[in-house]
Amino acid sequence: MIAFDNRTAFIVIALLFLVLPIFAWITLAGQRGTAVALWCAGGLMAGGAFLLVGLRGRIPELASYTGANVLLMAGMMLCAQSLRLDLGIGWRAGSMALALVAYACSYESIQLWVEAGGLRLRSVYLLYLALAGVILHLSYLARRIAKRENSASAEWIARVCFLAGSTMLLRHYFIFTGTGSHVLAPSMVTQLFSISIMLAAVVGHMGYVGMALDRSLRSEIETVSALASDAVNRKLGGRIALLDRQRILGTVSASMGHELNQPLSAILTNAQVARRGLQKGTFDVRQAGEFLQKIISSAHRASQIIGRVRSLVVPSARAADAVDLGLAVHEVMELLAEDARVHNVGLLYAPPAQSIFVLGDAVQISQVILNLMRNAMEAMLDSVQREIHIDIQSRDDRVRLRVRDTGPGLVGQAQHQAGTPYFSTKTGGLGMGLSISRAIVEQFAGTLIIRNAGGGGALVEIEWPAWHVVAQARHDRVEDGSDGEHF
């Protein structure tokens, strides 16, 4: 094995511990707080301690032994306190100070006793068990954060701290048992110890930066999500929903072209037949009138199709009112009919015997239904059986819309996270469709639940108060003179 200079290794480790905390402090300028300050201060103290160790023989022993070890212990305790504050279990400052003083006094007392001949030199290394324990405690804290926040950066901190603590224990085991000298344990163990400390310096500080940035990004996402669900940000939510509608319509543009092609072709055909008949004089007034009526009907059909598309693209400024839920489902099914045919998806829907109304905005309710049906179609791309079952029920003053597919259902994380912002099982998906749908439904006093269906596939259930319940509540408020409150 290549000769390894222990003094040079400690100087290099010292430089790493002195430079990287400064880098972390500068990088985390927007996230600075007590925890970040403690971590960076702890790293700087560790750097100072290793510098003192590297200068042994050139500076007083009080500084290079007692001073270095106490400084290193203080640095590791500050780093541990930083992670403990992140977990909400910080130590008391007085307790930390008392523990550090006890460690310093114990170390110096043992050193003096050794010099007096009362103890063997290697007895000093018993105190290093406490230092190794603090480093292993750092590993434990980082692993807790990694599990709580699903942070890869925290996991790396846990690993390098465990490696450093374990190799420290191994090194001092050799020294204490007399296998190595008081200066160096066996060569391979010493090299492993130095390398593990270097890794702890580099990976530990870079991992802390990554962990802090991940936490900051997650906090910003949660803040934006909370604001988006607030009433004062409904306009923002409406804008997001509008963009999502436009994105979806882009994917069904072929369907729109096919659907519009039928009435436009009929208009062209009937107009040409009528023109030839009138030119040849073979049409009487009645026949001409019949063809003109067919042209009018086809034009009206094309206008309806364009109107449905426009209603999805143009944002609505209408107030919440009664929405015919069955009609909304029917219009969305017509919109997706060609796309469903291309992907061999059956749309199974039994309209209710009579109109069922809920409180809402017709465009936004259509957006919700469109999102659910598009998600269902995309979930069944690899399925043999491809069916979407739509059902509307009205019971006990509540209206329930159920959309069930025959796809693979919710698996893994999707069982718990489906419908939460930014979670998506689709490649390139933004994870906003179901979140927007839930926000729209809740805006109108409804609930949206996603779960696996009993017979396979995914099931989405939406419930609203029936319109007559809402209308009665409004009437009662008017009677009481308190009208002005809106859902």
DRENDO-1510 file (C-alpha; in Angstrom, 1 decimal, always signed):
<recs>
REC; n; res; u; v; w
REC; 1; MET; +0.0; +0.0; +0.0 .
REC; 2; ILE; +1.3; +3.5; -0.8 .
REC; 3; ALA; +2.9; +5.3; +2.2 .
REC; 4; PHE; +0.4; +7.7; +3.8 .
REC; 5; ASP; +1.5; +10.8; +5.7 .
REC; 6; ASN; -0.9; +11.3; +8.6 .
REC; 7; ARG; +0.1; +14.9; +9.2 .
REC; 8; THR; -0.6; +15.9; +5.6 .
REC; 9; ALA; -3.9; +14.1; +5.7 .
REC; 10; PHE; -5.0; +16.1; +8.7 .
REC; 11; ILE; -4.0; +19.4; +7.0 .
REC; 12; VAL; -6.0; +18.5; +3.9 .
REC; 13; ILE; -9.0; +17.5; +6.1 .
REC; 14; ALA; -8.7; +20.8; +7.9 .
REC; 15; LEU; -8.7; +22.8; +4.7 .
REC; 16; LEU; -11.9; +20.9; +3.5 .
REC; 17; PHE; -13.6; +21.6; +6.8 .
REC; 18; LEU; -12.6; +25.3; +6.7 .
REC; 19; VAL; -13.6; +25.9; +3.0 .
REC; 20; LEU; -16.8; +23.8; +2.6 .
REC; 21; PRO; -18.8; +25.4; +5.5 .
REC; 22; ILE; -18.1; +28.8; +3.9 .
REC; 23; PHE; -19.3; +27.5; +0.6 .
REC; 24; ALA; -22.5; +26.2; +2.3 .
REC; 25; TRP; -23.1; +29.5; +4.1 .
REC; 26; ILE; -22.8; +31.4; +0.8 .
REC; 27; THR; -24.9; +28.9; -1.1 .
REC; 28; LEU; -27.7; +28.9; +1.5 .
REC; 29; ALA; -28.0; +32.7; +1.6 .
REC; 30; GLY; -31.7; +32.5; +1.2 .
REC; 31; GLN; -32.2; +29.8; +3.8 .
REC; 32; ARG; -30.0; +31.0; +6.6 .
REC; 33; GLY; -31.3; +30.4; +10.1 .
REC; 34; THR; -30.1; +29.0; +13.4 .
REC; 35; ALA; -29.8; +25.4; +12.1 .
REC; 36; VAL; -27.7; +26.5; +9.1 .
REC; 37; ALA; -25.5; +28.8; +11.2 .
REC; 38; LEU; -24.9; +25.9; +13.7 .
REC; 39; TRP; -23.9; +23.5; +11.0 .
REC; 40; CYS; -21.5; +25.9; +9.3 .
REC; 41; ALA; -20.0; +26.9; +12.7 .
REC; 42; GLY; -19.6; +23.3; +13.6 .
REC; 43; GLY; -17.8; +22.6; +10.4 .
REC; 44; LEU; -15.4; +25.5; +10.9 .
REC; 45; MET; -14.6; +24.3; +14.5 .
REC; 46; ALA; -13.9; +20.8; +13.1 .
REC; 47; GLY; -11.6; +22.4; +10.5 .
REC; 48; GLY; -9.7; +24.3; +13.3 .
REC; 49; ALA; -9.4; +21.1; +15.3 .
REC; 50; PHE; -7.9; +19.1; +12.5 .
REC; 51; LEU; -5.5; +22.0; +11.7 .
REC; 52; LEU; -4.3; +21.9; +15.3 .
REC; 53; VAL; -3.8; +18.1; +15.1 .
REC; 54; GLY; -1.9; +18.5; +11.8 .
REC; 55; LEU; +0.5; +21.1; +13.5 .
REC; 56; ARG; +1.4; +18.8; +16.4 .
REC; 57; GLY; +5.0; +19.1; +17.4 .
REC; 58; ARG; +5.1; +22.7; +16.2 .
REC; 59; ILE; +2.6; +24.3; +18.6 .
REC; 60; PRO; +2.1; +23.7; +22.4 .
REC; 61; GLU; +0.6; +20.4; +23.3 .
REC; 62; LEU; -2.2; +22.0; +25.2 .
REC; 63; ALA; -3.5; +23.4; +21.9 .
REC; 64; SER; -2.8; +20.4; +19.7 .
REC; 65; TYR; -4.2; +17.8; +22.1 .
REC; 66; THR; -6.7; +19.2; +24.6 .
REC; 67; GLY; -7.6; +22.2; +22.5 .
REC; 68; ALA; -8.0; +20.2; +19.3 .
REC; 69; ASN; -10.1; +17.5; +20.8 .
REC; 70; VAL; -12.4; +19.9; +22.7 .
REC; 71; LEU; -12.8; +22.0; +19.6 .
REC; 72; LEU; -13.7; +18.9; +17.5 .
REC; 73; MET; -16.2; +17.8; +20.1 .
REC; 74; ALA; -17.8; +21.3; +20.1 .
REC; 75; GLY; -18.0; +21.3; +16.3 .
REC; 76; MET; -19.6; +17.9; +16.2 .
REC; 77; MET; -22.1; +18.9; +18.9 .
REC; 78; LEU; -23.1; +22.0; +17.0 .
REC; 79; CYS; -23.6; +19.9; +13.8 .
REC; 80; ALA; -25.7; +17.5; +15.8 .
REC; 81; GLN; -27.7; +20.4; +17.3 .
REC; 82; SER; -28.4; +21.7; +13.8 .
REC; 83; LEU; -30.0; +18.4; +12.8 .
REC; 84; ARG; -31.8; +18.1; +16.1 .
REC; 85; LEU; -33.4; +21.6; +15.5 .
REC; 86; ASP; -34.6; +20.4; +12.1 .
REC; 87; LEU; -36.3; +17.5; +13.9 .
REC; 88; GLY; -37.7; +19.8; +16.6 .
REC; 89; ILE; -35.7; +18.1; +19.5 .
REC; 90; GLY; -32.9; +20.5; +20.1 .
REC; 91; TRP; -30.7; +20.3; +23.1 .
REC; 92; ARG; -30.7; +23.0; +25.8 .
REC; 93; ALA; -27.7; +25.4; +25.3 .
REC; 94; GLY; -26.8; +25.0; +29.0 .
REC; 95; SER; -26.7; +21.3; +28.8 .
REC; 96; MET; -24.5; +21.4; +25.7 .
REC; 97; ALA; -22.1; +23.8; +27.5 .
REC; 98; LEU; -22.0; +21.7; +30.6 .
REC; 99; ALA; -21.2; +18.5; +28.6 .
REC; 100; LEU; -18.4; +20.3; +26.7 .
REC; 101; VAL; -16.8; +21.6; +29.9 .
REC; 102; ALA; -17.0; +18.1; +31.4 .
REC; 103; TYR; -15.4; +16.6; +28.3 .
REC; 104; ALA; -12.6; +19.2; +28.4 .
REC; 105; CYS; -11.9; +18.7; +32.1 .
REC; 106; SER; -11.9; +14.9; +31.8 .
REC; 107; TYR; -9.5; +15.0; +28.8 .
REC; 108; GLU; -7.1; +17.4; +30.6 .
REC; 109; SER; -7.3; +15.5; +33.9 .
REC; 110; ILE; -6.5; +12.2; +32.2 .
REC; 111; GLN; -3.6; +13.8; +30.3 .
REC; 112; LEU; -2.1; +15.1; +33.6 .
REC; 113; TRP; -2.6; +11.7; +35.2 .
REC; 114; VAL; -0.8; +10.0; +32.4 .
REC; 115; GLU; +2.1; +12.4; +32.7 .
REC; 116; ALA; +2.2; +11.7; +36.4 .
REC; 117; GLY; +2.5; +8.0; +35.6 .
REC; 118; GLY; -0.9; +7.0; +37.1 .
REC; 119; LEU; -2.3; +5.9; +33.8 .
REC; 120; ARG; -1.0; +4.5; +30.6 .
REC; 121; LEU; -1.1; +6.9; +27.6 .
REC; 122; ARG; -3.7; +4.9; +25.6 .
REC; 123; SER; -6.2; +5.5; +28.4 .
REC; 124; VAL; -6.7; +9.0; +26.9 .
REC; 125; TYR; -8.4; +7.3; +23.9 .
REC; 126; LEU; -11.3; +6.2; +26.1 .
REC; 127; LEU; -12.7; +9.7; +25.8 .
REC; 128; TYR; -12.7; +9.3; +22.0 .
REC; 129; LEU; -15.7; +7.0; +22.5 .
REC; 130; ALA; -17.7; +10.0; +23.4 .
REC; 131; LEU; -16.5; +11.8; +20.2 .
REC; 132; ALA; -17.3; +8.8; +18.1 .
REC; 133; GLY; -20.7; +8.5; +19.8 .
REC; 134; VAL; -21.6; +12.1; +18.7 .
REC; 135; ILE; -20.6; +11.4; +15.1 .
REC; 136; LEU; -22.7; +8.2; +15.1 .
REC; 137; HIS; -25.5; +10.3; +16.6 .
REC; 138; LEU; -25.2; +12.6; +13.7 .
REC; 139; SER; -25.7; +9.6; +11.4 .
REC; 140; TYR; -28.8; +8.6; +13.3 .
REC; 141; LEU; -30.3; +12.1; +13.1 .
REC; 142; ALA; -29.6; +12.4; +9.4 .
REC; 143; ARG; -31.3; +9.0; +8.8 .
REC; 144; ARG; -34.4; +10.2; +10.6 .
REC; 145; ILE; -34.5; +13.3; +8.5 .
REC; 146; ALA; -34.0; +11.2; +5.3 .
REC; 147; LYS; -36.9; +9.0; +6.2 .
REC; 148; ARG; -39.2; +11.9; +7.2 .
REC; 149; GLU; -38.4; +14.0; +4.2 .
REC; 150; ASN; -37.5; +11.3; +1.7 .
REC; 151; SER; -34.2; +13.1; +1.3 .
REC; 152; ALA; -31.4; +11.4; -0.6 .
REC; 153; SER; -29.0; +14.2; +0.6 .
REC; 154; ALA; -29.8; +13.4; +4.3 .
REC; 155; GLU; -29.2; +9.7; +3.6 .
REC; 156; TRP; -25.7; +10.4; +2.3 .
REC; 157; ILE; -25.0; +12.5; +5.4 .
REC; 158; ALA; -26.1; +9.5; +7.5 .
REC; 159; ARG; -23.8; +7.1; +5.5 .
REC; 160; VAL; -20.6; +9.2; +5.7 .
REC; 161; CYS; -21.1; +10.0; +9.4 .
REC; 162; PHE; -21.6; +6.3; +10.1 .
REC; 163; LEU; -18.5; +5.4; +8.2 .
REC; 164; ALA; -16.5; +8.2; +10.0 .
REC; 165; GLY; -17.7; +7.2; +13.4 .
REC; 166; SER; -17.2; +3.5; +12.8 .
REC; 167; THR; -13.6; +3.9; +11.5 .
REC; 168; MET; -12.8; +6.2; +14.5 .
REC; 169; LEU; -14.0; +3.5; +16.8 .
REC; 170; LEU; -11.9; +0.9; +14.9 .
REC; 171; ARG; -8.8; +3.1; +14.9 .
REC; 172; HIS; -8.9; +3.7; +18.6 .
REC; 173; TYR; -9.7; +0.1; +19.4 .
REC; 174; PHE; -6.3; -0.8; +17.8 .
REC; 175; ILE; -4.6; +2.0; +19.8 .
REC; 176; PHE; -6.3; +1.1; +23.1 .
REC; 177; THR; -5.6; -2.6; +22.9 .
REC; 178; GLY; -1.9; -1.9; +22.0 .
REC; 179; THR; -2.1; -3.2; +18.5 .
REC; 180; GLY; -0.9; +0.2; +17.2 .
REC; 181; SER; +1.1; +3.1; +18.6 .
REC; 182; HIS; -0.4; +6.1; +20.3 .
REC; 183; VAL; +0.4; +8.1; +17.1 .
REC; 184; LEU; -0.7; +5.6; +14.4 .
REC; 185; ALA; -2.9; +2.6; +14.4 .
REC; 186; PRO; -2.2; -0.1; +11.7 .
REC; 187; SER; -1.6; +1.6; +8.4 .
REC; 188; MET; -4.7; +0.4; +6.5 .
REC; 189; VAL; -7.0; +1.5; +9.4 .
REC; 190; THR; -5.4; +4.9; +9.6 .
REC; 191; GLN; -5.8; +5.5; +5.9 .
REC; 192; LEU; -9.4; +4.3; +6.0 .
REC; 193; PHE; -10.0; +6.7; +9.0 .
REC; 194; SER; -8.5; +9.7; +7.1 .
REC; 195; ILE; -10.4; +8.9; +3.9 .
REC; 196; SER; -13.7; +8.6; +5.9 .
REC; 197; ILE; -13.1; +12.0; +7.5 .
REC; 198; MET; -12.5; +13.5; +4.1 .
REC; 199; LEU; -15.7; +12.0; +2.8 .
REC; 200; ALA; -17.5; +13.3; +5.8 .
REC; 201; ALA; -16.2; +16.8; +5.1 .
REC; 202; VAL; -17.1; +16.8; +1.4 .
REC; 203; VAL; -20.3; +14.7; +1.3 .
REC; 204; GLY; -21.5; +15.9; +4.6 .
REC; 205; HIS; -21.4; +19.6; +3.7 .
REC; 206; MET; -22.6; +19.1; +0.1 .
REC; 207; GLY; -25.3; +16.9; +1.3 .
REC; 208; TYR; -26.4; +19.5; +3.9 .
REC; 209; VAL; -26.6; +22.1; +1.1 .
REC; 210; GLY; -28.7; +19.7; -1.0 .
REC; 211; MET; -31.0; +18.8; +2.0 .
REC; 212; ALA; -31.5; +22.5; +2.8 .
REC; 213; LEU; -32.3; +23.4; -0.8 .
REC; 214; ASP; -34.7; +20.5; -1.2 .
REC; 215; ARG; -36.4; +21.6; +2.0 .
REC; 216; SER; -36.7; +25.1; +0.8 .
REC; 217; LEU; -38.1; +24.0; -2.6 .
REC; 218; ARG; -40.6; +21.7; -0.8 .
REC; 219; SER; -41.6; +24.6; +1.4 .
REC; 220; GLU; -42.2; +26.9; -1.5 .
REC; 221; ILE; -44.3; +24.3; -3.3 .
REC; 222; GLU; -46.4; +23.8; -0.2 .
REC; 223; THR; -46.8; +27.5; +0.2 .
REC; 224; VAL; -47.9; +27.9; -3.4 .
REC; 225; SER; -50.3; +25.0; -3.0 .
REC; 226; ALA; -51.8; +26.5; +0.1 .
REC; 227; LEU; -52.2; +29.9; -1.5 .
REC; 228; ALA; -53.7; +28.3; -4.6 .
REC; 229; SER; -56.4; +26.7; -2.5 .
REC; 230; ASP; -57.3; +30.0; -0.8 .
REC; 231; ALA; -60.2; +32.0; -2.0 .
REC; 232; VAL; -58.1; +35.0; -2.8 .
REC; 233; ASN; -56.1; +33.0; -5.3 .
REC; 234; ARG; -59.0; +31.4; -7.2 .
REC; 235; LYS; -58.2; +33.5; -10.2 .
REC; 236; LEU; -54.8; +31.9; -10.3 .
REC; 237; GLY; -56.4; +28.5; -10.0 .
REC; 238; GLY; -58.8; +29.4; -12.9 .
REC; 239; ARG; -55.9; +30.4; -15.0 .
REC; 240; ILE; -54.1; +27.1; -14.4 .
REC; 241; ALA; -57.3; +25.2; -15.2 .
REC; 242; LEU; -57.6; +27.2; -18.4 .
REC; 243; LEU; -54.1; +26.3; -19.5 .
REC; 244; ASP; -54.7; +22.7; -18.6 .
REC; 245; ARG; -57.9; +22.7; -20.7 .
REC; 246; GLN; -56.0; +24.1; -23.6 .
REC; 247; ARG; -53.3; +21.4; -23.2 .
REC; 248; ILE; -55.9; +18.7; -23.2 .
REC; 249; LEU; -57.7; +20.1; -26.2 .
REC; 250; GLY; -54.3; +20.0; -28.1 .
REC; 251; THR; -54.3; +16.3; -27.6 .
REC; 252; VAL; -57.8; +15.9; -29.0 .
REC; 253; SER; -57.4; +18.2; -32.0 .
REC; 254; ALA; -57.6; +15.3; -34.3 .
REC; 255; SER; -60.9; +14.3; -32.7 .
REC; 256; MET; -62.2; +17.8; -33.2 .
REC; 257; GLY; -61.2; +17.8; -36.9 .
REC; 258; HIS; -63.0; +14.5; -37.4 .
REC; 259; GLU; -66.1; +15.6; -35.7 .
REC; 260; LEU; -66.3; +18.9; -37.6 .
REC; 261; ASN; -65.6; +17.2; -40.9 .
REC; 262; GLN; -68.9; +15.3; -40.9 .
REC; 263; PRO; -71.3; +18.4; -40.7 .
REC; 264; LEU; -69.0; +20.4; -43.0 .
REC; 265; SER; -68.9; +17.6; -45.6 .
REC; 266; ALA; -72.7; +17.3; -45.4 .
REC; 267; ILE; -73.0; +21.1; -46.0 .
REC; 268; LEU; -70.7; +20.9; -49.0 .
REC; 269; THR; -72.4; +17.9; -50.5 .
REC; 270; ASN; -76.0; +19.2; -50.0 .
REC; 271; ALA; -75.0; +22.6; -51.4 .
REC; 272; GLN; -73.5; +21.1; -54.5 .
REC; 273; VAL; -76.5; +18.9; -55.1 .
REC; 274; ALA; -78.9; +21.8; -54.7 .
REC; 275; ARG; -76.8; +24.0; -57.0 .
REC; 276; ARG; -76.8; +21.4; -59.8 .
REC; 277; GLY; -80.5; +20.7; -59.4 .
REC; 278; LEU; -81.3; +24.4; -59.6 .
REC; 279; GLN; -79.0; +24.9; -62.6 .
REC; 280; LYS; -80.6; +22.0; -64.5 .
REC; 281; GLY; -84.1; +23.1; -63.5 .
REC; 282; THR; -84.9; +19.6; -62.0 .
REC; 283; PHE; -85.6; +20.9; -58.5 .
REC; 284; ASP; -88.9; +22.4; -57.5 .
REC; 285; VAL; -89.3; +24.7; -54.5 .
REC; 286; ARG; -90.1; +21.8; -52.1 .
REC; 287; GLN; -86.9; +19.9; -53.0 .
REC; 288; ALA; -84.7; +23.0; -52.7 .
REC; 289; GLY; -86.2; +23.7; -49.4 .
REC; 290; GLU; -85.4; +20.2; -48.1 .
REC; 291; PHE; -81.7; +20.5; -49.1 .
REC; 292; LEU; -81.5; +24.0; -47.6 .
REC; 293; GLN; -82.9; +22.6; -44.3 .
REC; 294; LYS; -80.3; +19.9; -44.4 .
REC; 295; ILE; -77.6; +22.5; -44.9 .
REC; 296; ILE; -79.0; +24.6; -42.0 .
REC; 297; SER; -79.1; +21.5; -39.7 .
REC; 298; SER; -75.5; +20.6; -40.5 .
REC; 299; ALA; -74.3; +24.2; -40.0 .
REC; 300; HIS; -76.1; +24.2; -36.6 .
REC; 301; ARG; -74.4; +20.9; -35.7 .
REC; 302; ALA; -71.0; +22.4; -36.6 .
REC; 303; SER; -71.8; +25.5; -34.5 .
REC; 304; GLN; -72.6; +23.3; -31.5 .
REC; 305; ILE; -69.3; +21.5; -31.8 .
REC; 306; ILE; -67.3; +24.8; -32.0 .
REC; 307; GLY; -69.3; +26.2; -29.1 .
REC; 308; ARG; -68.4; +23.2; -26.9 .
REC; 309; VAL; -64.7; +23.7; -27.8 .
REC; 310; ARG; -64.9; +27.4; -27.2 .
REC; 311; SER; -66.6; +26.9; -23.8 .
REC; 312; LEU; -63.6; +24.8; -22.7 .
REC; 313; VAL; -61.0; +27.2; -23.9 .
REC; 314; VAL; -62.5; +30.6; -23.0 .
REC; 315; PRO; -62.6; +31.3; -19.2 .
REC; 316; SER; -66.0; +31.8; -17.7 .
REC; 317; ALA; -66.9; +34.9; -15.7 .
REC; 318; ARG; -70.3; +33.6; -14.6 .
REC; 319; ALA; -71.2; +33.2; -11.0 .
REC; 320; ALA; -71.9; +29.7; -9.6 .
REC; 321; ASP; -75.4; +28.5; -10.5 .
REC; 322; ALA; -77.3; +25.3; -11.2 .
REC; 323; VAL; -75.4; +23.0; -13.6 .
REC; 324; ASP; -77.1; +20.1; -15.3 .
REC; 325; LEU; -74.7; +17.3; -14.4 .
REC; 326; GLY; -76.0; +14.8; -16.9 .
REC; 327; LEU; -75.8; +17.4; -19.8 .
REC; 328; ALA; -72.2; +18.2; -18.8 .
REC; 329; VAL; -71.3; +14.5; -18.9 .
REC; 330; HIS; -73.0; +14.1; -22.3 .
REC; 331; GLU; -71.1; +17.1; -23.8 .
REC; 332; VAL; -67.8; +15.9; -22.6 .
REC; 333; MET; -68.5; +12.4; -24.0 .
REC; 334; GLU; -69.3; +13.9; -27.4 .
REC; 335; LEU; -66.0; +15.9; -27.2 .
REC; 336; LEU; -64.0; +12.7; -26.5 .
REC; 337; ALA; -66.0; +10.3; -28.7 .
REC; 338; GLU; -63.6; +10.2; -31.6 .
REC; 339; ASP; -60.6; +9.9; -29.3 .
REC; 340; ALA; -62.2; +7.0; -27.5 .
REC; 341; ARG; -62.9; +5.3; -30.8 .
REC; 342; VAL; -59.3; +5.6; -31.9 .
REC; 343; HIS; -58.1; +4.1; -28.7 .
REC; 344; ASN; -60.8; +1.5; -28.6 .
REC; 345; VAL; -62.2; +2.7; -25.3 .
REC; 346; GLY; -65.9; +2.1; -24.5 .
REC; 347; LEU; -67.8; +4.9; -22.9 .
REC; 348; LEU; -70.6; +3.4; -20.8 .
REC; 349; TYR; -73.1; +5.9; -19.5 .
REC; 350; ALA; -76.7; +5.5; -18.5 .
REC; 351; PRO; -78.3; +9.0; -18.3 .
REC; 352; PRO; -80.5; +9.6; -15.2 .
REC; 353; ALA; -84.2; +9.5; -15.8 .
REC; 354; GLN; -84.5; +13.3; -15.1 .
REC; 355; SER; -82.1; +16.2; -15.0 .
REC; 356; ILE; -79.9; +16.4; -11.8 .
REC; 357; PHE; -78.5; +19.8; -10.9 .
REC; 358; VAL; -75.6; +20.8; -8.7 .
REC; 359; LEU; -74.0; +24.1; -7.7 .
REC; 360; GLY; -71.1; +25.1; -9.8 .
REC; 361; ASP; -69.9; +26.7; -13.0 .
REC; 362; ALA; -70.7; +24.7; -16.2 .
REC; 363; VAL; -67.3; +25.2; -17.8 .
REC; 364; GLN; -65.4; +24.2; -14.6 .
REC; 365; ILE; -67.6; +21.2; -14.0 .
REC; 366; SER; -66.9; +20.1; -17.6 .
REC; 367; GLN; -63.2; +20.6; -16.9 .
REC; 368; VAL; -63.4; +18.2; -14.0 .
REC; 369; ILE; -65.3; +15.5; -16.0 .
REC; 370; LEU; -62.9; +16.0; -18.9 .
REC; 371; ASN; -59.9; +15.5; -16.6 .
REC; 372; LEU; -61.3; +12.4; -15.1 .
REC; 373; MET; -62.2; +10.8; -18.4 .
REC; 374; ARG; -58.9; +11.7; -20.0 .
REC; 375; ASN; -57.0; +10.2; -17.0 .
REC; 376; ALA; -59.0; +7.1; -17.3 .
REC; 377; MET; -58.4; +6.7; -21.0 .
REC; 378; GLU; -54.6; +7.2; -20.5 .
REC; 379; ALA; -54.5; +4.7; -17.7 .
REC; 380; MET; -55.9; +1.9; -19.9 .
REC; 381; LEU; -53.5; +2.3; -22.9 .
REC; 382; ASP; -51.9; -1.1; -22.0 .
REC; 383; SER; -55.1; -2.8; -20.8 .
REC; 384; VAL; -56.9; -5.5; -22.8 .
REC; 385; GLN; -60.4; -4.4; -21.6 .
REC; 386; ARG; -60.9; -0.6; -22.0 .
REC; 387; GLU; -64.1; +0.7; -20.6 .
REC; 388; ILE; -65.1; +3.9; -18.7 .
REC; 389; HIS; -68.2; +3.6; -16.6 .
REC; 390; ILE; -69.9; +6.9; -15.8 .
REC; 391; ASP; -72.8; +6.9; -13.3 .
REC; 392; ILE; -74.8; +9.7; -11.7 .
REC; 393; GLN; -76.9; +9.1; -8.6 .
REC; 394; SER; -79.0; +11.4; -6.4 .
REC; 395; ARG; -79.7; +10.2; -2.8 .
REC; 396; ASP; -80.4; +11.9; +0.5 .
REC; 397; ASP; -80.0; +15.4; -0.8 .
REC; 398; ARG; -76.6; +14.5; -2.2 .
REC; 399; VAL; -75.5; +14.0; -5.8 .
REC; 400; ARG; -72.8; +11.6; -6.7 .
REC; 401; LEU; -70.8; +11.2; -9.9 .
REC; 402; ARG; -68.7; +8.1; -10.3 .
REC; 403; VAL; -66.1; +7.5; -13.0 .
REC; 404; ARG; -64.5; +4.1; -13.1 .
REC; 405; ASP; -62.0; +2.6; -15.5 .
REC; 406; THR; -60.8; -1.0; -16.2 .
REC; 407; GLY; -57.1; -0.1; -16.0 .
REC; 408; PRO; -54.5; -1.4; -13.5 .
REC; 409; GLY; -55.8; +0.8; -10.7 .
REC; 410; LEU; -53.7; +2.7; -8.2 .
REC; 411; VAL; -50.4; +1.0; -7.2 .
REC; 412; GLY; -47.5; +2.0; -5.0 .
REC; 413; GLN; -47.3; +5.7; -4.0 .
REC; 414; ALA; -50.3; +6.5; -6.2 .
REC; 415; GLN; -52.6; +4.8; -3.6 .
REC; 416; HIS; -51.8; +7.5; -1.1 .
REC; 417; GLN; -50.6; +10.5; -3.2 .
REC; 418; ALA; -53.0; +10.5; -6.2 .
REC; 419; GLY; -54.7; +13.9; -6.4 .
REC; 420; THR; -52.0; +15.7; -4.5 .
REC; 421; PRO; -50.2; +18.6; -6.3 .
REC; 422; TYR; -47.2; +17.7; -8.5 .
REC; 423; PHE; -47.6; +13.9; -8.1 .
REC; 424; SER; -48.2; +12.2; -11.4 .
REC; 425; THR; -47.8; +8.6; -12.7 .
REC; 426; LYS; -47.6; +9.8; -16.3 .
REC; 427; THR; -44.2; +10.4; -18.0 .
REC; 428; GLY; -43.9; +14.2; -18.3 .
REC; 429; GLY; -47.1; +14.8; -16.3 .
REC; 430; LEU; -47.3; +17.9; -14.1 .
REC; 431; GLY; -49.5; +16.3; -11.5 .
REC; 432; MET; -51.9; +19.2; -11.5 .
REC; 433; GLY; -55.0; +17.7; -13.3 .
REC; 434; LEU; -56.6; +15.9; -10.3 .
REC; 435; SER; -55.4; +18.6; -7.9 .
REC; 436; ILE; -57.2; +21.2; -10.0 .
REC; 437; SER; -60.3; +19.1; -10.2 .
REC; 438; ARG; -60.4; +18.6; -6.4 .
REC; 439; ALA; -60.0; +22.4; -5.9 .
REC; 440; ILE; -62.9; +23.1; -8.3 .
REC; 441; VAL; -65.2; +20.5; -6.6 .
REC; 442; GLU; -64.3; +21.8; -3.1 .
REC; 443; GLN; -65.0; +25.3; -4.2 .
REC; 444; PHE; -68.6; +24.3; -4.7 .
REC; 445; ALA; -69.0; +22.5; -1.4 .
REC; 446; GLY; -68.2; +19.1; -2.9 .
REC; 447; THR; -65.7; +16.3; -2.2 .
REC; 448; LEU; -63.5; +14.2; -4.6 .
REC; 449; ILE; -62.2; +10.8; -3.5 .
REC; 450; ILE; -59.9; +8.5; -5.5 .
REC; 451; ARG; -59.5; +4.8; -4.8 .
REC; 452; ASN; -59.3; +1.4; -6.3 .
REC; 453; ALA; -62.6; -0.1; -7.5 .
REC; 454; GLY; -63.7; -3.4; -6.1 .
REC; 455; GLY; -63.6; -5.2; -9.5 .
REC; 456; GLY; -60.3; -3.7; -10.6 .
REC; 457; GLY; -59.3; -0.3; -12.0 .
REC; 458; ALA; -59.5; +3.1; -10.5 .
REC; 459; LEU; -62.6; +4.8; -9.2 .
REC; 460; VAL; -63.2; +8.6; -8.7 .
REC; 461; GLU; -66.3; +9.6; -6.7 .
REC; 462; ILE; -67.5; +13.2; -6.5 .
REC; 463; GLU; -70.3; +14.3; -4.2 .
REC; 464; TRP; -72.1; +17.7; -4.1 .
REC; 465; PRO; -75.1; +18.9; -2.2 .
REC; 466; ALA; -78.2; +18.6; -4.5 .
REC; 467; TRP; -79.2; +21.9; -6.1 .
REC; 468; HIS; -82.5; +22.1; -4.3 .
REC; 469; VAL; -80.6; +22.0; -1.0 .
REC; 470; VAL; -78.4; +24.9; -2.1 .
REC; 471; ALA; -81.3; +26.8; -3.4 .
REC; 472; GLN; -83.2; +26.4; -0.2 .
REC; 473; ALA; -80.2; +27.6; +1.8 .
REC; 474; ARG; -80.0; +30.7; -0.4 .
REC; 475; HIS; -83.7; +31.3; +0.0 .
REC; 476; ASP; -83.4; +31.0; +3.8 .
REC; 477; ARG; -80.5; +33.5; +3.8 .
REC; 478; VAL; -82.6; +36.0; +1.8 .
REC; 479; GLU; -85.5; +35.5; +4.3 .
REC; 480; ASP; -83.1; +36.2; +7.1 .
REC; 481; GLY; -81.7; +39.2; +5.4 .
REC; 482; SER; -78.2; +37.7; +5.4 .
REC; 483; ASP; -77.8; +37.1; +1.6 .
REC; 484; GLY; -74.4; +37.9; +0.2 .
REC; 485; GLU; -72.6; +34.8; +1.3 .
REC; 486; HIS; -71.4; +32.7; -1.6 .
REC; 487; PHE; -69.9; +29.3; -1.9 .
</recs>
